[in-house]
Amino acid sequence: MSQPSSSELQSSRPPAPEGAATRLIACRDCDLLQQEVPLERHADAHCIRCNSVLYRGTRTGMNLMLSLMLACAFLLIVSNVFPIAVLEAQGTRVEATLFSTVLTVYDQGRELVALLVLLTTIVLPALEIGCLLYLLVPLWLGRPASRTPLVFRLVMAIHPWSMMEIFLLGVLVTLVKLNDFATIIPGVSLWSFCALIVFFTAASSAFSTRDFWEWVVSSQAGQLEELPQ
């Protein structure tokens, strides 16, 4: 989901808490070992030798990130429940949903294409959004979810395969072509799917691996403070 730098994706371990020894980071391009420094919001740290991006500063807060993912979850549900378009031709009315589109492609003998559409536009986006909510909701409540590293690695693995934008482009092209043969009425799902892509893209660009692990460390520190002395 996301637009973190490559150096961020290579590590899923949380950063050291405040007060620990100074952290070092190796440039992924030239391997120069450098000391991490605090960054301003939305700033980037660059390698002093090759000028490649080492890591990014804070992009967004937990509340905003959680709000974006909740909005994505709601829009994904709406997109799959309501029709994406209604076709009217010669007195016949047909409602097309995302899932019925997959079934239509399957019935046409294109099983592999149907499977790819199902995975990249429904299953994987739903899995990614669900995993992020699984991670973010407990953090918002003050404690990390169980198996956080494993779930986070799963999110990083499936994000490149979420291709909702490509599917939407294909749907729009198809509707334009069918407009010469039938009356096309855009459905609620079409608009919610467009909104889903906007919110999902915003969440991906705002998400930072470093921010996430800072939230995990903060929640763990809060749990330790709650323990009886």
ABEGO torsion letter per residue (X at the ends): XBABBAAAAABABBBBBBGBBBBBBBBAAAGBBBBBBBBBBGBBBBBAAAGBBABBBBABBAAAAAAAAAAAAAAAAAAAABBABBBBBGGBBBBBBAAAAAAAAAAAGBAAAAAAAAAAAAAAAAAAAAAAAAAAAAAAAGBBBBGAAAAAAAAAAAAAABBAAAAAAAAAAAAAAAAAABBBBBBAAAAAAAAAAAAAAAAAAABBAAAAAAAAAAAAAAAAAABBX
